């Protein structure tokens, strides 16, 4: 048991040395303001339809529209596409229904 402890202790000490010596760069993602409600209205679709097209719940969509939470990943990408060409996303969504 003491060899396991010593191994863990050594690993932690090495991690502390690395953390003190190396400076880690953080990746910062800046969420641009997206008016999701406006996107939905311009696309002339309901909350249910947009939520389904994005693969999220209506509750999540409500949070996004209120600015309480922000879309990420594929949903954010689709919303950015919808700002420029809503028909493209909706056509793709309708093809899979």
Steps between C-alpha positions, in 0.01 A plus 500: 500500500780743572639452147163604356492803728856594407419466131196727533698747709778508242249556219336788687837660572592475132167656403564791739844561348354495148217733601744750651738494204263486206248766421192350349309692239126503544273489200236767526189474290311820452132455438377755258156632565250313290141612496346155495145626524559721196648206309191294583259777403684570172489130418125503577515190718375413846712438807423128472620491139822689571576293809452179299716630214779581746460180700423674828200525728254789484605582856861542386386716210304718744813549714694602189234745387493657847880523506524287814711239321686495172515243221822313440643250257287380210194702608705821493633410155150433368373828644784688330405334171135584560584868542620502139295223340218357716360301208818292482467373857123457481522311170758264650285453809187430295686239292567295817144502632 
